[in-house]
Every structure is written in C-alpha cells, then in structure tokens.
Amino acid sequence: MTTIDTASPAAPAGARSPNVVTTFGAWITTADHKRLGRMLIGTGLVALLGIAAVGGLLGLERIDVNASLLNSGSLDQLFSIYRVGLAFFAVLPVMLGLGVAIVPLQLGARALAFPRLATAGFWTWFFGMALIVLSIAANGGPGGGASKYVALYISAFGVMLGGLTFIAISLATTVLTTRAPGMNMRRVPVFAWSVLVSSLGLVVMLPVAIGASIYLYVSYRYNRLAFGGNVGILDWTGFSLTQPQTFLYVLPAVGFMAEVVPVTARKRMPKRGFVLGGLALVGVAAIAGTTQLPHVLPWAGSKLYLGHFGTKLGDLVNYSFFNVVPVLGVLIVMLLAPLAFAAKKGSRVAPKITAPFVFGFFGVSMILVGMLASFLNGIVDLDLRGTVYEEGVYTYVAYGAILASLGAITFWGPKLWGRRLAEKKVLPLALLGVLATILASLPYLIAGFADQPANAVTFSYSGPHALWNTLSMIGHFLMVLTVLAYAGLAVQGFRTGELAGDDPWDAHTLEWATSSPAPDNNFAELHVVMSAQPLLDLKPSTDTSKTETA
C-alpha cells in the first residue's frame, strides 16, 4: 500500500513571510512528521540532562552515608523521578521521535499515518510529563506526603503513557499501510522494521500500565488498602520501568545500528532476513509486561538441590523466554554485522568508518552488556534483588540507547536540516559517552554483589562503597557533558555546517532519494521498490552481489 497525498498548495505570490507568532503556531499544531520528530527528540534530550543530573546528585548523596546533602524527605521522590524520567521522559520519546522523523521517508510515504493523532500524542505526553514533575516537586509521587499531589502523579502517569501510546499507534500504522509500491514486509528498511516491532509492543504493553494507574488512582482516592497507597505505586507500575520492558524501548537503537552497518561496509547486508528475525525476537519483551508473569527464578537456597525439578525447569523456561530471547535477538544482529565487512571476491569497495557507525556500535554494545547482566538479576541465590545492581543494568540499557540516538541524529540530521556535522568534532563524544555509561553503570553492578540497597542512602557493607558511588556520580555528570557538547555541535553544524547534498553517506534506502532537507511532502514523485535496497539498485557499484538478500 502507499500514501499518495496531494501536495500542499504553494503560497500565493506576494504572500507575507511568516512572523514569530505564525511560526510558533505552525510548530505546535504541526502535522509534518519531520517537525514532530524533532520536537520529540529535542524535548527528550533536554529532559535527559535533568534526569542525568538527578542521577549524579543521588550518587553524590550515597558517597558518605553519615552526611546528608539533600533533603531526606525528597529522596524517595528523586529516586522515583530518576526511574520514571529516564525511561519515559528521555529514552522512549527520543526513540519514538527518530521513528516519527525518519520512518515515512524510509517507506517512500509522503506523510505519517494519523498525523494529528501523533501530534495529540506529543502534547498529551508533554503535559503528562510536566504534571509528573509538578506533583513530585510538591511532595507527591511514590512515597509523597501531599495527598492531592500523589493523586495528581498517578493520573499524570497514565496521561503520559496515553500520549506515548498514540504515537506508537501512528508509527505502527505507518509501517503497515503507507509503504511505497513494491515494498513488501521483507523489503521494509531495517530501522523501520525495528520501529514497527517496538511500536506494536508498546501498543500491547503501555495500556496495561495505564490500566494499573487507573486501579491505583481509584484505590488511592477511596480506601488506599488494595494497592498500598502512596508507597505501593512503584510496586504496581514498576514493571514498566525495569527489564525486560526497557529492551522494547531501546529496540530502535538496535535497528539503527543494523541500518548503518551495510552503509558503512558499503555492501548489501548479508542474511538480512535473520537480522529482521533478531529484531523481532526483542519484541517478546512486550509479552512480559502484558502477562505480568514472575520474572524471578525462585531457586533461593536450592544450590544444587534438584527437588521439585519439574517446577524449577518450568520456571527456567518462563524466565528465559522473557529475558533470554530478547538478548538472543540483539546478539544475532551484532554477530551478523561482521559479515557485512567481510571482503567479497571481486569487490573493490572498502568500508568507510563514520561517526554514526561508531556511536551506534558503542551504544548497542552498552545495551547488550546491560541485557546480559540483567539475566543474573533474577537468580535469587545471588541476592541481587533489592540492590543497586538493577539500577546499574537499567542505566546501561538507557544510556546505551541515548548514545546510539546521537549517532542516528548525526546520520539522518542532513536529511532533516540539509547540513552535516563535522565528524572529527563529534567522534570524541562517542568515546566520552561510552566512558560515561560505564562509570554510571558498572560500579553499581559491583556494589549490587556487595549488597548496597536500592533507593537508599544509608547502608553499610564491606568494600569501598564511597568509590563505587563516586564513580557512578562522575558517570552521570559526564553523560550530561556529552549531551550538552553534542547539542552545541549540532546547533552549530546543522545551521552553518557543510551542505550535505541529497545522499552524503552513499546510502541504500529511500529517504536519501529526495532532496536535503526533505520537502514538506517528502517526495516529488512516487518510487517503485524492487528490492530491500532500492537506492543502491540505481547506483553503479563494484559490489558483485546484486541479488536481493531479504
């Protein structure tokens, strides 16, 4: 199927140039997916700066257990906004924003499906996020003492998730219904495929969290017994803020990595069907949030005791399905990537390592480390539940996704702004971002084995607890520095940098078949797709592989 919209009428001759008011109004009411995507990405990155700073302050507070720098009454709220904000203020909006901005271009479509729904979703998410910040600032939220602001937090949480659901519905519908002629599902670009899997998973999972919020609100407004009142909020909605649900949120980052690999290798992606299958496996994470099945292996005290073996085997199968299968999907993508760089007989095309590839590779590597570490969190014999170990896993996954998203902005920025960033300037930020992610996350994996409790600033255990918390604090603030420095380079580069041209990366997919920046309706003419790499088909190439690998 295809979207063939009539082009917007040109402005009449002699029409006045838009002023500030009309420009502002055009942005806040926009149905242009490229503007809406940039609004999501920009707002998400700004929110990340605040959330990463909160993470740094919490690390600072935990360095010295005998001293207090923050108000003790606000600690529960700070821990809560860090968890909620990292997932739903920053990571997921940035991932969805990339999808909104790029997927219609990749599909050869002239518009996003249900564009007004997506715009309504953005503002619903934005106001829900603002109300959450307001409620927590007014002593609401999980563990808050102001009753009406606790209720406001619960309702705002549901509103925020509703907005994200609207955007996911629009994205999934776009991939399913607005493809260019000839683009069957086997020929859908890898990034668009990852966005489809992630969006469908969100459409299934987020309404479950919204339903939990409704139950919480009704219970809190009346008897506060069934769901634990203000202290039970995260008990019932926390599944949406931990693994394996977070794997679903960061799936587009993995899709970007798979998209940029063949472009960097300057060859068609081998075993492309397996890459699509690997990305689809990550979508299994959505089922965990929908079914609410236990995510923990109940082997406490079992050691090598094999009593009740059947029950233990069943528990292992359930746990592996939700926690191992998504990891297997990412492993498939990462292990197939080197095949694209393998030299083929008769090929004279050498790979060209670019800044987007470096960001994507390191970002997905950090995600994979977090996914692998998350498996241990469910083994009760290790006593990791209730420690900062899970926070380390969560930060690995989230910061890895942000790092990959900076690569995606570098890669697709020329198509949105018409100019490209200076790669020599942004490349060091990839290394700084990796260092920030490792420092913010790895010390808490170690401290988790030493039994440092989660969401607490008073504790005692043997070992250099001050060192682990100091390193984590430094990591969070380095991530703030990374994003700030990147934002500065992006503002400068996309305004005054080198003109990009229509296809600066010698890429393979349809978004590079239109001008840069892309016009309002994306394409001047309809493209008919004959393979999974339609743009590559039109180029003279020394790559001897001309067969479709979908």
LINCORWO-V438213 format. One record per run of one state. SS is the DSSP state (h for helix, s for strand, l for the rest). FROM is the first residue (numbers start at 0). TO is the last residue. Records with the same first field share a line. If there is no record, write none. Layout:
SS = FROM-TO  FROM-TO
This chain:
l = 0-18  28-31  61-70  107-113  137-145  177-183  187-188  221-227  241-243  249-249  265-270  282-283  291-295  297-307  323-323  341-353  376-377  382-385  387-387  417-417  420-421  449-451  453-463  496-496  499-508  513-532  537-549
h = 19-27  32-60  71-106  114-136  146-176  184-186  189-220  228-240  244-248  250-264  271-281  284-290  308-322  324-340  354-375  379-381  388-416  422-448  464-495  509-512  533-536
s = 296-296  378-378  386-386  418-419  452-452  497-498
